[in-house]
Structure formats: C-alpha cells, structure tokens
Amino acid sequence: MNSKKTLIFTATYNEKENISKLLDLIISLKLETDIYIIDDNSPDKTYETLKNYSEKYFFIKYKVRPNKLGLDTAHKEGYQFAKINRYQNFISMDADLSHDPNELKNFISLLEQYPFVIGSRYIEGGKNNMSGFRFFLSFFGNLLIKKVLKLPYTEFTTSYRGFNIKKLKNFDLNIVHSKGYSFFMETIFRIHKSNFKIKEIPIIFENRVKGKSKIPKIETLRTLKNIFLLFFKK
C-alpha cells in the first residue's frame, strides 16, 4: 500500500499564471499527500513550472502529453495513475484557483466514510461567484441535469471531487464515455447508478483571476445532448 493515502490531481493547459500559487497553497497545508499534474503541452510552457516544482518537492509528479487531448482523458489518466500506484483516495480540482485548497482537509476526512465526495456550489453554505451568462448556464444546467436524470444532488459539473478508490471497488472512470465537461456529469450518473453513496459538501467557487476560460461555446450543446442520451440509457 502506498505510504501516502491521497493523491491530489489537476490538469493544466496554459495555467502558468496560476499553477505556482495553487501548488504553494497546497504545500502550505502540510497534508502529507502526493500531487499529480497532467499538462497538455501548454503553449505558455506551464510544464516548465511543473518541472521546477517536481525537482524541489519529491511528492509532486507531472506528465506532459504531446498535445491537447482533452480534460476527460486527463482525469481518466490521473485516476488510473492513482489506482496503479495504490492510492486510497483520488481528489481532483481545477488548476485556475477557482477551488479553495483549504477544502482539501474536509475532502480527505470525509473520504474515510464515503466512497465519493463532491464540492457543491448549490447546497446551503455553497456559493458560485461566476457572473452573467456563465452563472446562468451553470446554475440552470445543473438544475436541468437534476430534473431530467432524477438524481438527488445539486452539483454535477464541478471537478472538485474526491474518490475513495478502495470503497469504490471495481468502479473505473473508463466506463464514462462523455467527452469534455460532460464527463463530470456522467461520472456522477455512473457512480449513482452503481449504488455508491455520494456526499455533497458546500464549496465557494471563485472566478479565475488570470488566464482565460477554456470552456468552448459548443460545450453547452454537447452537454444538452449528453443529458438526454443518459436519460434514455436509464
């Protein structure tokens, strides 16, 4: 068994302005966890920063893929890395500082009890600091998923989530076929369908300060399509 039970994961693409601060914040928490980052050969050379941190801190590992292969495939690779290296917990989060690293302690604690924990912006105590059309899409998109798929949760699309790999037994992210950001929604659907208990905890989601959002405009249409594909699979 790995001496460190928890692997914290994030995927990067042009996050050079944010990744140093995120890593510094996680390191300052002294959590005794490992950190794994997958970078899709960022044009801004995010991987140079990752290389510097991995040389300085033995518990930080990274991989650079040849090109932009997608967020869903990065998370699948990260989860597989955790399984192969026998971590008990896998916690994923955004690299753009929209997720507060201080919540990691709460995730780790709750993963002792629950197989899956997700940070929710839409339960009591949670907050989504997006603005304008992005907030509208997020709020009503999550509500639509809840209603159409008849799932008892409030949050389906944030990547701030924790998996207790041991408790999830034979669950594998490779059974999730949706691409892009729909991947996060289908993961909840699959875990629920497999009768694993899901624990929602409140988080405050911050708008990124530096860099640009990487959500393509077509993603909204893709998500709508995937909601109804999952509905018919039910």
Secondary structure as the mmCIF struct_conf table of DSSP 4:
data_model
#
loop_
_struct_conf.conf_type_id
_struct_conf.id
_struct_conf.beg_label_comp_id
_struct_conf.beg_label_asym_id
_struct_conf.beg_label_seq_id
_struct_conf.end_label_comp_id
_struct_conf.end_label_asym_id
_struct_conf.end_label_seq_id
BEND BEND1 SER A 3 LYS A 4
STRN STRN1 THR A 6 THR A 12
BEND BEND2 TYR A 13 ASN A 14
HELX_RH_AL_P HELX_RH_AL_P1 LYS A 16 SER A 28
TURN_TY1_P TURN_TY1_P1 LEU A 29 LEU A 29
STRN STRN2 ASP A 34 ASP A 39
TURN_TY1_P TURN_TY1_P2 PRO A 43 ASP A 44
HELX_RH_AL_P HELX_RH_AL_P2 THR A 46 LYS A 56
TURN_TY1_P TURN_TY1_P3 PHE A 58 PHE A 59
STRN STRN3 ILE A 60 VAL A 64
BEND BEND3 PRO A 66 ASN A 67
HELX_RH_AL_P HELX_RH_AL_P3 LEU A 71 ILE A 84
TURN_TY1_P TURN_TY1_P4 ASN A 85 ARG A 86
BEND BEND4 GLN A 88 GLN A 88
STRN STRN4 ASN A 89 SER A 92
BEND BEND5 ALA A 95 LEU A 97
BEND BEND6 HIS A 99 HIS A 99
HELX_RH_3T_P HELX_RH_3T_P1 PRO A 101 GLU A 103
HELX_RH_AL_P HELX_RH_AL_P4 LEU A 104 LEU A 110
TURN_TY1_P TURN_TY1_P5 LEU A 111 GLN A 113
BEND BEND7 PRO A 115 PRO A 115
STRN STRN5 PHE A 116 SER A 120
BEND BEND8 ARG A 121 ILE A 123
TURN_TY1_P TURN_TY1_P6 GLU A 124 GLY A 125
STRN STRN6 LYS A 127 ASN A 128
HELX_RH_AL_P HELX_RH_AL_P5 GLY A 132 LEU A 149
TURN_TY1_P TURN_TY1_P7 LYS A 150 LYS A 150
BEND BEND9 PRO A 152 PRO A 152
BEND BEND10 THR A 154 THR A 154
BEND BEND11 THR A 157 THR A 157
BEND BEND12 SER A 159 SER A 159
STRN STRN7 ARG A 161 ASN A 164
TURN_TY1_P TURN_TY1_P8 ILE A 165 ASN A 170
HELX_RH_3T_P HELX_RH_3T_P2 LEU A 173 ILE A 175
TURN_TY1_P TURN_TY1_P9 GLY A 180 TYR A 181
HELX_RH_AL_P HELX_RH_AL_P6 SER A 182 LYS A 193
TURN_TY1_P TURN_TY1_P10 SER A 194 ASN A 195
STRN STRN8 ILE A 198 PRO A 202
STRN STRN9 ILE A 204 PHE A 205
HELX_LH_PP_P HELX_LH_PP_P1 GLU A 206 ARG A 208
BEND BEND13 VAL A 209 GLY A 211
TURN_TY1_P TURN_TY1_P11 LYS A 217 ILE A 218
HELX_RH_AL_P HELX_RH_AL_P7 GLU A 219 LYS A 233
#
